[in-house]
């Protein structure tokens, strides 16, 4: 098979992300049940499912914001070892600050709304120990430019920006330290169609330019089809079907996946 | 039913002698223990059960409790408020301390064993035998960046101070310079960030590797922290944006003629400004010297307007 830019970019057999039997309950509610998954370097994994299917819970656990009842999570990186769910608070925080980037559906969760946009990006660099103002400024500007954020609004606080611009600031913040893994939780929900297309273009270009490994959660199959290489379909906390994006969209096997795909089409 | 009018005197309890230094023994024991802990972990805030003292919260009750715990009859006390020995608050606290302890008082920094201060560190250097007690309104340097105090404590535990620098970054971006005038966040012993109480930026370098013990106490917030002698105190700065003190180097005191020290600005009717030494005891010494009195000056932290080595 000849690899082209648009072809799947799986070039190694060692997964970057490995999740094994991850289970999470909230009281009587089984949010995630024995989910296992692998994400390979440079790959984009899409997670789809209806509201309450457990996809965002799984993403939060991958960002180490939440701890599962059982299961393991490893990242194949030189200085990261063992089950990440067993890390202490500080190690988790440092790992998330330096190796994992996240874009939330709600920008209020990911941004300091009254600080400058560049300051939001700089915060991530500061956590990683950067203490030179000029370097912070340059790197924040570069990350915002890569996210196609208008640089004349470099120091505008996110609260004064549109939803699409806020998502770009989140994206710049997430990629500022060139993370090994980028998590996207419904990054285009709530945006109008034209802005949605621009954000998706930016994500696609970033992925191609930097070969970032991404996990994207969305209930919008169009978004998943545009970005993802592989898809995992979740329902009531369980993975009901997984496979290459074309395979899932053209030949869905599970009745629920068929329902999703046909509902979209 | 008729009500017999009662005077305040009849309603009040008769005067009885209290414990030495006003506070009871258990209160002093607790504060002593917390001070020892604070000295052992420089810059780390230690909680304590701040007691009632005959003064409103926010007027120096934290400093007063530390002074009352440390005081003994042979200790000479100096109290200053914004550098002045003669402000109402400083005079009241000084009289109270003297009354409940029998300790002598002084206006001269060199003669004082214990200096309780609000918002200033004297211009003359303190020595190893002296103790500086600073009154602190808000002991938590993370409060402006993290209003949740539980999370702020976790941040201290993790030495997670990135947001303190973010605050400085925002000030430079918005105003072109660091705007933090007082309570400048400072790293103590390379580990804990503390607020050095609302002393001006001019005074913060005086804490670095100082010979004296500094105890900072917040009565309302119930926290004690300390800078032991010969401890590093470094204001948070970016590597490429140097720390700057107030530009008082060239100002001359209109009353004493002293130059190169921290001044109070006195607006004049013609719109101009006159300046007076903020450290009033130090200013009085200069005036006494100019009238021919024999006075002894100690070494000063600043010489010719520059921080001395």
Interface residues (C-beta under 8 A of the other chain):
Chain A: X89 X90 X93 X112 X115 X116 X118 X119 X122 X123 X126 X127 X131 X132 X133 X134 X136 X155
Chain B: X154 X157 X158 X160 X162 X163 X165 X166 X169 X170 X172 X173 X174 X238 X239 X240 X241
